[in-house]
Amino acid sequence: MGRLTVSLCGVTLDNPVIPASGTFGFGYEFADYYDINELGTFSFKGTTAEPRFGNATPRIAETPAGMLNAVGLQNPGVERVIAEELPKLKRVFKKPVMANVSGFSIAEYAEVVGKLDQEDQIGWFEVNISCPNVHGGGMSFGTDPRAAAEVTRAVRKMTKKPILLKLSPNVSDVTEIARAVESEGADGVSLINTLLGMKIDIARRKPLLGNITGGLSGPAVFPVAVRMVYQTARAVKIPVVGMGGVARAEDVIEMMLAGATAVEVGAANLVDPYACRNIIRDLPGVMDKYKIENLQDIIGGANK
């Protein structure tokens, strides 16, 4: 076991750094920049049963210390992911990968997980019940404890692999949702997804995004994410994967002290394709600075 090694739902990671879904494609796109096997793992692009073009453009807007996105789960659909994307990934990535899945009905979540379950490279499922940029799915399941529990129950029947439910910050009490999915067999939770926001084009006097609203990510949301990870880690017994504005090795340490077993990096990948690699390489020096011998030992340290 190395200094950076952690165990996520029984699967060993060389380090806790995970590029977040929607910011790293299907992984192989980044293999031209560096050896992506340096990563702990990554969560691939959110996948639905059928192909999706996504929302109307424009879909991205810069904000102070962050960005808004309203991509809307653009993806080629689960059949093409299996037939085309995963074989390309397998040529360059030799570790288990996290499959991010979404849906517009409970049956769709179950269908996508059932089809992907046969793929041996998939080590975990990250079930996205928190996307704020689609209508009739995503966040509508993640803001109601009963609906979140129903999705978890349906997905749990389709796989024996670990399932992590990706939770929304756009709720009054995230711990209520976390406990609901834990009670129905979730092996872990990941949080936070983006905060719902919008931007006005002053010159046009209209909303800038084609979807009107979008998800806010980037350093601006980091303190909110740390707070919610801290609260959730105290409320459940299953592992928590923390994300939201992580951009530096110090942010990874802070998230882990709040209770995260592993940490996802999102918007930073869109600014710098080397972001995750650099964070991983910086971690040993930051650990030395703060006299941290092993990352596994600090998980939830601020909770004690």
C-alpha positions in Angstrom: 0.0 0.0 0.0 1.4 3.3 -1.0 1.1 6.6 0.8 -1.6 7.8 -1.6 -3.6 4.5 -1.8 -7.2 4.4 -0.7 -10.0 1.8 -0.9 -13.3 2.8 -2.5 -16.1 0.4 -1.9 -13.6 -2.5 -1.7 -11.7 -1.5 -4.9 -8.2 -0.2 -4.3 -7.2 3.1 -5.9 -3.5 4.1 -6.3 -4.6 7.6 -5.3 -7.9 9.3 -4.6 -8.0 11.6 -7.6 -10.8 11.0 -10.0 -11.7 13.2 -13.0 -15.4 13.9 -12.8 -18.0 12.9 -15.3 -18.6 15.3 -18.1 -15.2 16.8 -17.8 -13.0 13.9 -19.1 -15.0 12.4 -22.0 -14.4 8.7 -22.2 -10.8 9.1 -21.0 -8.9 8.1 -24.1 -9.2 11.7 -25.4 -6.8 12.7 -22.6 -4.3 9.8 -23.3 -2.5 12.0 -25.9 -1.6 14.4 -23.1 -0.3 12.0 -20.4 -0.5 8.4 -19.2 -4.0 8.4 -17.7 -3.1 5.3 -15.7 -1.6 7.8 -13.2 -5.2 8.5 -12.1 -7.0 6.7 -9.3 -9.8 6.1 -11.8 -12.2 8.4 -13.6 -15.9 8.8 -14.1 -16.8 8.6 -17.8 -19.3 10.8 -19.6 -22.9 10.5 -18.4 -24.7 7.8 -20.3 -28.3 7.3 -21.1 -30.3 4.6 -22.9 -30.6 6.5 -26.1 -28.3 9.0 -27.8 -28.8 12.6 -26.7 -27.8 15.8 -28.5 -28.1 17.8 -25.3 -29.5 21.3 -24.8 -29.7 24.2 -27.1 -26.6 26.4 -27.4 -25.0 28.4 -25.9 -24.3 25.8 -23.2 -21.3 27.3 -21.3 -20.8 30.6 -19.6 -17.9 31.9 -17.6 -18.5 33.3 -14.1 -16.2 34.8 -11.4 -14.3 31.8 -10.0 -16.3 29.3 -11.9 -18.5 28.4 -14.9 -22.1 27.6 -15.7 -22.8 24.6 -17.9 -26.1 23.4 -19.4 -24.8 20.7 -21.7 -27.7 18.4 -21.0 -26.2 15.0 -20.9 -25.0 14.9 -24.5 -23.8 11.3 -25.2 -24.0 8.6 -27.9 -26.2 6.2 -25.9 -25.4 3.1 -24.0 -25.1 0.8 -27.1 -22.5 2.9 -28.8 -20.7 3.4 -25.5 -20.3 -0.4 -25.2 -19.5 -0.9 -28.9 -17.2 2.0 -29.6 -16.1 4.1 -26.6 -15.1 1.3 -24.1 -13.0 -0.6 -26.6 -11.0 2.6 -27.3 -10.6 3.2 -23.6 -9.4 -0.3 -22.9 -6.4 0.2 -25.2 -5.1 3.1 -23.0 -6.5 2.5 -19.5 -5.7 -0.6 -17.5 -7.7 0.1 -14.4 -11.3 -0.2 -13.4 -13.4 2.8 -14.6 -16.4 4.4 -13.0 -19.5 4.4 -15.2 -21.7 7.5 -14.8 -25.3 6.7 -15.7 -28.4 8.8 -15.9 -32.0 8.5 -17.0 -35.5 10.0 -17.4 -37.2 7.2 -15.6 -36.4 4.6 -13.0 -36.6 1.9 -15.7 -34.0 3.8 -17.8 -31.5 3.9 -15.0 -32.0 0.2 -14.5 -31.7 -0.6 -18.2 -28.4 1.3 -18.6 -26.8 -0.2 -15.6 -28.0 -3.7 -16.7 -26.3 -3.3 -20.1 -23.1 -1.8 -18.7 -22.9 -4.4 -16.0 -21.5 -7.0 -18.5 -18.4 -4.8 -19.2 -15.5 -6.1 -17.1 -13.6 -2.8 -17.1 -16.4 -1.1 -15.1 -15.5 -1.2 -11.4 -18.3 1.1 -10.0 -21.5 2.8 -11.1 -22.0 6.4 -10.4 -25.8 6.9 -10.6 -26.5 10.6 -11.4 -29.7 11.6 -9.8 -28.6 15.3 -9.6 -28.1 16.8 -13.1 -29.8 20.2 -13.0 -29.7 20.7 -16.8 -32.3 18.2 -18.0 -36.1 18.3 -17.8 -38.0 15.3 -16.4 -35.0 13.4 -15.1 -31.8 13.9 -13.3 -32.3 16.3 -10.4 -36.0 15.5 -10.2 -35.0 12.1 -8.7 -32.3 13.5 -6.5 -34.4 16.1 -4.6 -37.0 13.7 -3.3 -35.8 11.0 -0.8 -38.5 8.5 -1.9 -37.6 8.9 -5.6 -33.9 8.7 -4.8 -34.5 5.5 -2.9 -36.6 4.0 -5.7 -33.8 4.6 -8.2 -31.3 3.0 -5.9 -33.5 0.0 -5.3 -34.0 -0.6 -9.0 -30.3 -0.2 -9.9 -29.2 -2.4 -7.0 -31.1 -5.3 -8.6 -29.2 -4.9 -11.8 -25.6 -5.3 -10.6 -23.5 -6.7 -7.8 -20.8 -4.0 -8.5 -20.6 -1.0 -6.2 -23.1 1.7 -6.8 -22.6 5.3 -5.8 -25.5 7.8 -6.0 -24.4 11.3 -7.1 -26.3 13.8 -5.0 -27.5 17.3 -5.6 -26.7 20.3 -3.5 -30.0 21.9 -4.6 -31.8 20.5 -1.6 -32.5 21.7 1.9 -31.0 18.7 3.6 -28.5 16.5 1.6 -28.2 14.1 4.4 -31.8 13.1 4.1 -31.2 12.0 0.5 -27.9 10.3 1.5 -29.6 8.2 4.2 -32.4 7.3 1.8 -30.1 5.8 -0.8 -28.0 4.1 1.9 -31.1 2.4 3.2 -31.8 0.9 -0.3 -28.3 -0.6 -0.8 -26.1 2.2 -2.1 -22.4 1.4 -1.5 -21.4 5.0 -1.5 -22.5 8.6 -2.4 -20.7 11.3 -4.5 -21.3 15.0 -4.0 -21.8 17.7 -4.9 -23.1 18.1 -8.4 -23.4 21.6 -9.6 -25.4 24.4 -8.0 -28.3 25.8 -10.1 -27.6 29.3 -11.4 -28.0 31.6 -14.4 -26.4 34.5 -16.2 -28.0 37.4 -18.1 -26.5 38.8 -21.3 -26.8 42.5 -20.5 -26.4 43.6 -24.2 -29.3 41.3 -25.3 -31.2 41.6 -22.1 -31.8 37.9 -22.1 -30.6 34.8 -20.4 -27.2 33.8 -21.8 -27.7 30.1 -21.8 -30.0 28.4 -24.3 -31.4 26.4 -21.4 -31.8 29.6 -19.3 -30.3 28.0 -16.2 -27.2 25.9 -15.8 -25.0 24.2 -13.2 -22.4 26.3 -11.4 -19.0 24.6 -10.8 -15.5 25.7 -10.1 -13.6 27.1 -7.1 -16.7 29.3 -6.2 -18.6 26.2 -5.0 -15.7 24.6 -3.0 -16.7 25.8 0.5 -20.3 24.6 -0.1 -19.0 21.2 -1.3 -16.8 20.8 1.8 -19.7 21.6 4.1 -22.0 19.1 2.4 -19.3 16.4 2.3 -18.7 17.0 6.1 -22.4 16.7 6.9 -23.0 13.7 4.8 -20.0 11.8 6.1 -21.3 12.2 9.6 -24.8 11.0 8.6 -24.0 7.8 6.7 -21.7 4.8 7.2 -21.0 4.3 3.4 -18.0 6.0 1.7 -18.4 9.6 0.4 -16.7 10.8 -2.8 -16.2 14.6 -2.6 -16.3 17.0 -5.5 -17.0 20.6 -6.3 -14.4 23.2 -7.1 -11.4 21.0 -6.4 -8.3 22.4 -8.2 -5.3 21.8 -6.0 -3.7 19.1 -3.9 -4.6 21.1 -0.8 -8.3 20.9 -1.9 -8.0 17.1 -2.0 -6.6 17.0 1.6 -9.4 19.3 2.8 -12.1 17.2 1.2 -10.6 14.0 2.7 -10.5 15.6 6.2 -14.1 16.5 5.7 -14.9 12.8 5.2 -14.3 12.0 1.5 -12.6 8.7 0.7 -11.8 9.9 -2.8 -12.1 13.2 -4.6 -13.4 14.1 -8.1 -12.0 17.0 -10.1 -14.4 18.6 -12.6 -14.1 22.1 -14.0 -10.4 22.3 -13.5 -10.0 19.7 -16.3 -11.7 22.1 -18.7 -9.2 24.8 -17.9 -6.0 22.6 -17.8 -6.0 19.0 -19.3 -3.1 18.2 -16.9 -5.0 19.3 -13.8 -5.5 15.9 -12.3 -2.0 14.7 -13.2 -0.5 17.8 -11.5 -2.7 17.3 -8.4 -1.5 13.7 -8.0 2.1 14.7 -8.4 1.8 17.6 -5.9 0.1 15.4 -3.2 3.3 13.9 -1.7 4.8 17.4 -1.1 1.6 18.7 0.4 1.4 15.6 2.6 4.9 16.2 3.8 4.1 19.9 4.6 1.2 18.9 6.8 3.0 15.8 8.3 0.5 13.3 6.7 2.0 9.8 6.3 -0.9 8.1 4.5 -4.0 9.6 2.9 -6.2 6.6 4.1 -5.5 7.7 7.7 -6.9 11.3 7.3 -10.3 10.4 6.0 -12.9 12.2 8.2 -10.1 13.6 10.3 -12.0 16.9 10.8 -15.0 14.9 12.1 -13.1 13.3 15.0 
